[in-house]
Amino acid sequence: MALAVPQPSAVCITLAEHREEALQRMAIMSNMGLHVFHPEWQTVPSGSMPRGRQYSTTFKTTTMRIFGGDDEITFPIQTCTRAGDVKDALCTALGVDPESVHFYIKRGCSIRKLRAGDEMATFASVKGINSFRPQRHIWPHPAGVIGAGYNGLKTAMIYAKSGNHNFVVFDRNDKVGGYCWITAANKGSKLQTEFGSFHIWWGQDCVTEKCPYPKGWEIWPKKEKVLEHFHYAAEAYGVLPNFQFKTNVAKMDIVGDKDAHDRYYKLSVHPVDGGDTREVNVSLIYNYPGCMTRNRIIDYPGEDVFAGHVAYGMNDDCPYHELKGQNVAILGNGAFAVENARTCSEHATNKVFLLTRRKNLASPRVPCWFVHQGPFPTPGKLVLDMFKPMYELADFGDPWEYWSVHASSDRSKVSIVQNSRFGIGDVTFLMVMYGKLEYIQDTVKRLTHHTVHLTGGRKLEGVTVILKSLGLLGDWAVDRLHKMTQMVGMYCDGDWRRPLLIDAIGMNAANFTTFSTGIGSHGFVLGQKYLHDYPNEFYRMRSMGLMKQLPTNKADKDLDKPAYVFDVKYSMSASIIAETMNPKLGQLTRHPVDYYLEQCITDWDHYQKMFKEQGCDREYVPYPYNRQMIEGYFKEYCSLTGLSVTADGPPADAPELKDCLENVLGALPAWAEDRRNLEGMEQSLRKDKGWWSQRSNGQELFRQSELSEEHRHLAIGN
């Protein structure tokens, strides 16, 4: 396998072209994990004679061939590049033990093994590997996936797309969709974030001929359509034969030592409709319990005499078809409470009172869409500024003044910390403007006949329906299944072969990558599968102290909180610590700005027409966002992040984003096609002398230059 790399030109080239070639060679070396020696580190003052050994930083190429085979690879190195550095980089990329790999060169009639400190030859034979492609580890048992919701289906699709069909998915339901969309959602529930960032085949590496960019699907589909799209993808990917529906994983036993590489897991699987329990052995367990599935039960004095309907705002517990003309009190202010308010309006309620101790931030649709556009997280400052047009129109207050906002005095830096996610949607604000929704910051004291008495003294009379959206609690069965009392990072009881993902509770961020499940789920599955495909990579991370650095989340019985229920701050911390060791993949898929605005305005007008038909008398309210404003947000985004992005996407001269699922060893990485990235890489390399310093001595010009520099700084300091 011969790979093309930039070769020295046979004709005269300009200085700029020569520098470009040098930067590209540096990029290939850096991407492979080789240590570049920068020429500036051993510069000799003008008029002076160099003293000590000099390193040659001239670029050359080396060709390596599998011993006894034809597979070979060619890539750039420097004359001073050591054989040990090449071996370490090669073994890290291929996931093999460096002790088992050796380089040999031919000298006349003899063959000599290269030592670690030898300069790398221009041609060498390699013993100890069979290919220059990383070889995925083959586990003796299938990967087990518990849960066939969004994350479980995504895992199955990514496994199938990679050509690995050795997995089995268990779920208690009779179809794909999971607890959130099958059980918790009601018939009128809609997707709050736009479909373009949510759809199950989100991510460049997940797109197929049958699952292309999602044209023809609604931007904010209802429950039925969301479930339909799950089933469509499962069929298109051909993964349904690997699913075992109406099945409960009742027990898990670890067979072998807990930390042994050859351990596996014995699952006791029981049909939910009755029948014999059977055992299934798996080598890995991906667990997706759907976060919290129990309503937080709170009973209020007087519920027995209220004489109305008291229900929890989950599934179809509320008789939505009977809400016409009724007054409804929703208790709570999380995303599901906001979603219930919208559902009530669609069933022609007279008025909705949303009762909350503290008013949480809600997001209009345009900021949600915007956050999904940039290649870099959107600063919280810009998010709040994007909220302002809608907040001002609806007299919703200044978003900067909300209790959850923690900002510097000049508002240049901000963090948003609240116990629930943003409720997303324009209709929430429109309901307020039309008098269909009233936010009340208070708590319930007691109930009497069709009346809600508040702690502050106000009485809400004529209320016939109360919907409790007071939060959810975790299921202790998840902790019991894994026999755990704590999570370590995203791993059950610290076992890296049992990753677990939930929709982490709350919000704690200064920058925002997404408001949607799809983007985070995609990265999580790819990252965990990468480690399971190449376990030596995890063992390397562990030897560097990864598991000791990861945060822990312990069960708390007093708070009725199992160990697997963690907040977003914990999730972010665990991800950041491990992120540098995992592949960063994927491409943002979005709805075009003009089409998105058109749909937002269409939906905005639809609700206004509906409210007028329900008897509301109010002048038409223009939509508070337009293309010019959005273009301004992109300019501010570029100013804050230093990136170049427009409302219509990246600039025309930006390099094409390529699939980077597997970078070809020795090839120019995709990121190096952008000159700005090359220059940033060189700046980083200039500062990174550590590897060479540790392998140098005082007789070498490089080391002498370093010592002279240190002495110069000491002299200045004195």
URZIVEN-V65428 format. One record per backbone hydrogen bond with DSSP energy under -0.5 kcal/mol. NH is the residue of the N-H (numbers start at 1). CO is the residue of the C=O. E is the energy in kcal/mol with one decimal. If there is no record, write none. Layout:
NH&CO&E ; NH&CO&E
This chain:
18&14&-2.3 ; 19&15&-2.4 ; 20&16&-2.2 ; 21&17&-2.3 ; 22&18&-2.1 ; 23&19&-2.5 ; 24&20&-2.1 ; 25&21&-2.2 ; 26&22&-2.3 ; 27&23&-2.3 ; 28&24&-2.2 ; 29&25&-2.4 ; 30&26&-3.2 ; 31&27&-2.7 ; 32&28&-1.7 ; 33&29&-0.8 ; 33&30&-0.8 ; 34&29&-2.7 ; 36&34&-0.7 ; 38&36&-0.7 ; 41&38&-1.9 ; 42&39&-1.4 ; 43&40&-1.2 ; 48&45&-2.1 ; 53&699&-2.0 ; 57&55&-0.7 ; 60&77&-2.8 ; 62&75&-2.5 ; 63&122&-2.5 ; 64&73&-2.9 ; 65&124&-2.1 ; 66&71&-2.8 ; 67&126&-2.9 ; 69&66&-2.5 ; 73&64&-2.4 ; 75&62&-1.9 ; 77&60&-2.8 ; 79&58&-2.3 ; 80&56&-1.5 ; 81&78&-1.7 ; 83&118&-3.1 ; 84&116&-2.5 ; 86&82&-1.7 ; 87&83&-2.5 ; 88&84&-2.4 ; 89&85&-2.2 ; 90&86&-2.7 ; 91&87&-2.7 ; 92&88&-2.1 ; 93&89&-2.2 ; 94&90&-2.0 ; 95&91&-1.4 ; 96&91&-2.0 ; 100&97&-1.8 ; 101&98&-1.3 ; 102&127&-2.2 ; 104&125&-2.5 ; 105&112&-2.9 ; 107&105&-0.5 ; 107&110&-2.9 ; 108&106&-0.5 ; 110&107&-2.0 ; 112&105&-3.0 ; 114&103&-2.4 ; 118&115&-1.6 ; 120&81&-3.3 ; 124&63&-2.1 ; 125&104&-2.9 ; 126&65&-2.7 ; 127&102&-2.6 ; 127&125&-0.5 ; 135&94&-0.7 ; 136&134&-0.6 ; 137&533&-3.6 ; 139&137&-0.7 ; 142&281&-0.5 ; 143&166&-2.1 ; 144&284&-3.1 ; 145&168&-2.5 ; 146&286&-3.0 ; 147&145&-0.7 ; 147&170&-3.1 ; 153&149&-2.7 ; 154&150&-2.3 ; 155&151&-2.3 ; 156&152&-2.0 ; 157&153&-2.5 ; 158&154&-2.5 ; 159&155&-2.3 ; 160&156&-2.5 ; 161&157&-2.8 ; 162&158&-1.4 ; 163&160&-1.6 ; 164&159&-2.2 ; 165&163&-0.7 ; 167&165&-1.7 ; 168&143&-2.4 ; 169&242&-2.5 ; 170&145&-3.0 ; 171&244&-1.8 ; 177&148&-2.5 ; 178&175&-0.5 ; 181&177&-0.9 ; 182&178&-2.3 ; 183&179&-1.8 ; 184&179&-2.7 ; 185&180&-1.7 ; 189&186&-1.6 ; 191&221&-2.5 ; 195&219&-2.2 ; 197&194&-1.4 ; 198&195&-1.0 ; 199&195&-2.8 ; 202&199&-1.9 ; 206&203&-2.0 ; 207&203&-0.8 ; 207&204&-0.8 ; 208&211&-1.5 ; 215&213&-2.7 ; 217&214&-0.8 ; 221&218&-0.6 ; 223&189&-1.8 ; 225&222&-0.5 ; 226&222&-2.3 ; 227&223&-2.5 ; 228&224&-1.8 ; 229&225&-2.2 ; 230&226&-1.6 ; 231&227&-2.2 ; 232&228&-2.4 ; 233&229&-2.1 ; 234&230&-2.3 ; 235&231&-2.2 ; 236&232&-2.6 ; 237&233&-2.5 ; 238&234&-0.5 ; 238&235&-0.6 ; 239&234&-1.9 ; 240&234&-0.7 ; 242&239&-2.1 ; 243&240&-2.0 ; 244&169&-3.5 ; 245&243&-0.6 ; 246&173&-2.8 ; 247&171&-2.7 ; 248&270&-3.0 ; 250&248&-1.0 ; 250&268&-2.3 ; 251&268&-1.2 ; 253&266&-2.0 ; 255&253&-0.6 ; 255&264&-3.2 ; 256&254&-0.7 ; 260&257&-1.4 ; 263&260&-1.3 ; 264&255&-1.8 ; 265&282&-3.2 ; 266&253&-3.2 ; 267&265&-0.7 ; 267&280&-3.0 ; 268&251&-2.5 ; 269&267&-0.7 ; 269&278&-3.3 ; 270&248&-3.1 ; 272&246&-2.1 ; 274&271&-1.5 ; 278&269&-2.5 ; 280&267&-2.5 ; 282&265&-2.6 ; 283&142&-2.1 ; 284&142&-0.8 ; 285&497&-2.5 ; 286&144&-3.1 ; 287&285&-0.6 ; 287&499&-2.4 ; 288&146&-2.6 ; 288&286&-0.5 ; 293&473&-1.1 ; 294&473&-2.2 ; 296&471&-2.4 ; 297&295&-0.9 ; 298&296&-0.6 ; 303&300&-1.5 ; 305&302&-1.3 ; 306&302&-0.8 ; 309&464&-2.6 ; 310&308&-0.6 ; 311&309&-0.5 ; 311&466&-2.8 ; 313&468&-1.8 ; 314&312&-2.4 ; 315&184&-4.2 ; 317&314&-2.0 ; 320&318&-2.1 ; 322&319&-2.5 ; 323&320&-1.7 ; 325&348&-3.1 ; 326&323&-2.7 ; 327&462&-0.6 ; 328&351&-2.6 ; 329&465&-2.6 ; 330&328&-0.6 ; 330&353&-3.2 ; 331&329&-0.5 ; 331&467&-2.8 ; 332&330&-0.7 ; 332&355&-3.0 ; 338&334&-2.0 ; 339&335&-2.1 ; 340&336&-2.1 ; 341&337&-1.7 ; 342&338&-1.7 ; 343&339&-2.1 ; 344&340&-2.5 ; 345&341&-2.0 ; 346&342&-1.8 ; 347&343&-0.8 ; 347&344&-0.9 ; 348&345&-1.5 ; 349&344&-1.6 ; 350&326&-2.5 ; 351&326&-1.2 ; 352&436&-2.2 ; 353&328&-3.1 ; 354&352&-0.6 ; 354&438&-2.8 ; 355&330&-2.8 ; 355&353&-0.8 ; 356&440&-2.4 ; 360&358&-0.6 ; 363&423&-2.5 ; 368&364&-1.1 ; 369&365&-2.5 ; 370&366&-2.7 ; 371&367&-2.2 ; 372&368&-0.8 ; 372&369&-0.8 ; 373&370&-2.3 ; 374&370&-0.8 ; 378&512&-3.0 ; 380&510&-3.3 ; 382&379&-0.6 ; 383&379&-1.8 ; 384&380&-2.5 ; 385&381&-2.0 ; 386&382&-2.2 ; 387&383&-1.2 ; 388&384&-1.2 ; 389&385&-0.5 ; 390&387&-0.7 ; 391&387&-2.2 ; 392&388&-3.0 ; 393&389&-1.8 ; 394&390&-2.2 ; 395&392&-0.8 ; 396&391&-3.3 ; 399&397&-0.6 ; 401&398&-2.2 ; 402&399&-1.1 ; 405&402&-1.9 ; 406&404&-0.5 ; 406&415&-2.9 ; 407&405&-0.6 ; 408&413&-2.4 ; 411&408&-1.7 ; 415&406&-2.2 ; 416&509&-2.9 ; 417&404&-2.8 ; 417&415&-0.5 ; 418&507&-1.7 ; 423&361&-0.6 ; 424&422&-0.5 ; 425&363&-2.5 ; 429&426&-0.7 ; 430&426&-1.8 ; 431&427&-2.9 ; 432&428&-1.4 ; 433&429&-2.1 ; 434&430&-2.0 ; 435&432&-1.2 ; 436&431&-2.8 ; 437&431&-1.2 ; 438&352&-2.4 ; 440&354&-2.6 ; 442&356&-1.0 ; 442&440&-1.2 ; 445&453&-3.1 ; 446&453&-1.4 ; 447&301&-2.6 ; 448&451&-2.1 ; 450&306&-2.3 ; 451&448&-2.1 ; 452&460&-2.1 ; 453&446&-2.6 ; 453&451&-0.6 ; 454&452&-0.5 ; 454&458&-2.8 ; 455&443&-2.7 ; 457&454&-1.7 ; 460&452&-2.8 ; 461&459&-0.9 ; 462&450&-1.1 ; 463&450&-1.7 ; 463&460&-0.5 ; 464&327&-1.9 ; 464&462&-0.5 ; 465&327&-1.4 ; 466&309&-2.9 ; 467&329&-2.6 ; 468&311&-2.9 ; 468&466&-0.5 ; 469&331&-2.8 ; 469&467&-0.7 ; 473&294&-3.3 ; 475&291&-0.5 ; 476&474&-0.6 ; 478&475&-1.9 ; 479&475&-0.6 ; 480&476&-2.3 ; 481&477&-2.4 ; 482&478&-1.6 ; 483&479&-0.6 ; 483&480&-0.8 ; 484&479&-2.0 ; 487&553&-2.3 ; 488&491&-2.5 ; 489&487&-0.6 ; 489&551&-3.0 ; 491&488&-2.0 ; 492&498&-2.2 ; 493&486&-1.6 ; 494&491&-1.6 ; 495&492&-2.1 ; 496&494&-0.8 ; 498&495&-2.3 ; 500&490&-2.6 ; 501&287&-1.9 ; 504&502&-1.4 ; 505&566&-1.6 ; 506&419&-0.5 ; 507&418&-2.7 ; 509&416&-1.8 ; 512&378&-2.6 ; 520&516&-0.7 ; 521&517&-2.4 ; 522&518&-2.1 ; 523&519&-1.7 ; 524&520&-2.1 ; 525&521&-2.5 ; 526&522&-2.1 ; 527&523&-2.3 ; 528&524&-2.6 ; 529&525&-2.6 ; 530&526&-2.2 ; 531&527&-1.6 ; 532&528&-2.1 ; 533&529&-2.6 ; 534&530&-2.0 ; 537&534&-2.0 ; 538&534&-0.7 ; 539&535&-2.5 ; 540&536&-2.1 ; 541&537&-2.0 ; 542&538&-3.1 ; 543&539&-2.1 ; 544&540&-1.0 ; 544&541&-0.5 ; 545&542&-1.9 ; 546&541&-1.8 ; 549&545&-1.2 ; 549&546&-0.8 ; 550&546&-1.6 ; 553&487&-2.2 ; 555&485&-2.5 ; 556&561&-3.0 ; 560&557&-0.9 ; 561&556&-2.8 ; 562&560&-0.5 ; 565&562&-1.1 ; 566&564&-0.9 ; 568&505&-2.4 ; 571&567&-2.0 ; 572&568&-2.6 ; 573&569&-2.1 ; 574&570&-2.5 ; 575&571&-2.1 ; 576&572&-2.6 ; 577&573&-1.9 ; 578&574&-1.4 ; 579&575&-1.9 ; 580&576&-0.6 ; 581&578&-1.7 ; 582&578&-0.5 ; 582&579&-1.4 ; 585&583&-0.7 ; 596&592&-2.8 ; 597&593&-2.7 ; 598&594&-2.3 ; 599&595&-2.2 ; 600&596&-2.5 ; 601&597&-2.6 ; 602&598&-2.2 ; 603&599&-2.5 ; 604&600&-2.5 ; 605&601&-2.7 ; 606&602&-2.0 ; 607&603&-2.0 ; 608&604&-1.7 ; 609&605&-2.5 ; 610&606&-2.1 ; 611&607&-2.8 ; 612&608&-2.2 ; 613&609&-2.1 ; 614&610&-1.3 ; 615&612&-1.5 ; 616&611&-2.4 ; 618&616&-0.7 ; 622&620&-0.6 ; 630&626&-2.0 ; 631&627&-2.7 ; 632&628&-1.7 ; 633&629&-1.9 ; 634&630&-2.0 ; 635&631&-1.8 ; 636&632&-2.2 ; 637&633&-2.6 ; 638&634&-2.5 ; 639&635&-2.0 ; 640&636&-2.4 ; 641&637&-2.3 ; 642&638&-2.4 ; 645&643&-0.6 ; 646&649&-2.0 ; 649&646&-1.9 ; 651&644&-0.7 ; 654&651&-1.9 ; 658&656&-0.6 ; 660&658&-0.5 ; 667&664&-2.2 ; 672&669&-1.4 ; 673&670&-1.7 ; 674&671&-1.2 ; 675&673&-0.6 ; 677&674&-0.7 ; 678&674&-1.6 ; 679&675&-2.4 ; 680&676&-2.1 ; 681&677&-2.4 ; 682&678&-2.2 ; 683&679&-2.0 ; 684&680&-1.8 ; 685&681&-2.5 ; 686&682&-2.2 ; 687&683&-0.9 ; 687&684&-0.6 ; 688&684&-0.7 ; 688&685&-1.1 ; 689&687&-1.2 ; 693&689&-2.7 ; 694&690&-2.1 ; 695&691&-0.7 ; 695&692&-0.6 ; 696&693&-1.3 ; 700&697&-1.9 ; 701&53&-2.9 ; 702&53&-0.6 ; 704&700&-2.5 ; 705&701&-2.6 ; 706&702&-2.0 ; 707&703&-2.6 ; 708&704&-2.6 ; 709&705&-2.1 ; 710&706&-2.2 ; 711&707&-2.6 ; 712&708&-2.3 ; 713&709&-2.1 ; 714&710&-2.2 ; 715&711&-2.5 ; 716&712&-2.1 ; 717&713&-2.4 ; 718&714&-1.8
